[in-house]
Amino acid sequence: MKQKITDYLDEIYGGTFTATHLQKLVTRLESAKRLITQRRKKHWDESDVVLITYADQFHSNDLKPLPTFNQFYHQWLQSIFSHVHLLPFYPWSSDDGFSVIDYHQVASEAGGVAGYSATR
């Protein structure tokens, strides 16, 4: 597996990705895998209900979609859904948000993510 990752990274970064970088990456991936596995075993079961929605499906006159969703969720949905998965809210060029332009930004029309947490 390490060789395959090295080959991909060499192609992407032109050989500037060193063995030290690779070892750090592998260590982080292994650590993340353990953590994810522990959390899944601890938190997911047949009683979970997941809401999957586009980030821009909730609208109000006063707020952008993400803050609107946040308010609506806490008022009406929090007692029903144990998890929320928001479909793409990055800046995009086409394909309803799946052709992402910048994975480090939130689409300005969606609103910001300050104050949000990945866990409850």
N, C-alpha and C positions, 0 to 999 in steps of 0.2 A: 504494500500500500504506500509506503514512504516513497518508493521510486516513482509511482504514478503521480503522487502529489508533487514531487520534485520536477517531473517532466512538465506538468501543467504550469507550475510557477515559473520555471525557466522560460516557457513560451510567453507567459504573461509579462514577466519582469525582466526578461532578457539576461538572465544569469546573475542578477544582483541579489537574488534570494539565496542566502548562504545556508550551510548545514546547521549553523547555530539558530538561524531563523526557523528552519524546518523543525528542529527539536523543540523550540518554544511553541510553535504552532501545534505540533503533535501533543505536547504536554497539555496545552489548553483544551484541545479537542477531547482528549481522554478525560480531563477533569470535567468538562461540560457534559460529556456523555454520562459520567457517573452521577452528576448532580441532577440531570434531567431524569434519569432512570429512578433515582431516589424520590424525586418530587412526583413523578407519575404514579409510582407505587403508593405513595403517601396520600395523594390528592385526588386521583381519578378513580371513579367507580361507576356502577350502573345507575346511581342516583344523580349523576351530573347532567345538567342541561346546558347546552352551549348555544349561544346566539352568534350566528355568523351573518354579518351585514356589511354593506359598503359604508365607508366612513361618511359619505355625503348624503345619506338617505333621511336624515333628520333635519328639518328646517324650521326656522322661526324668523320673525321680522327683525328681531334685535340681535341675534347671535349667529355666528358661523356654524356650520354643521357639527364639528367636534364638540364645542361647548354645549350646543343644543342637545346632542346625544347624551352627553354627560349628565345634564340636568334631567332629561327624560328617563334615562336609565335609573338614576338614583331615586326618582320619584315613583316610577311605575314598574320597572323591570328587575331591579336588584333582588327582590324576593323570589323571582321566578327562575332566573338564569344564574348558574354557578360560575360560568365563564363567558367571556366575550372575545370573539375573534373579528377584528376589523380588517376588511379587505383593503387593498391598497389605498393609501392616502398620500402617496408621494407625488411630486410633480410628474406628469406623464404627457406623452405626445399623442397617443391613440390607444385603442383596445381597452377602453374603460378603466384605465389605471394600471394595466399590467405591462405597458411599455414604459417603464420607469426611466425618467431622465436623470434623477438625482436621489439616491437612496439615503442621503444625509439630511434631506429637507422634508418638511411637511408642505403639501400643496397649500399655497396662500389662501385659496378659496375655502379650504377645509377648516382653517383656524389652527391654533397652536396646540401643543401637547404638554405645556408646562402644567405641573400639578397632577399629572396622571402617573399611575404606577402600574407595573406589569403584574403585580399581585395585589390582593386585597388585604 
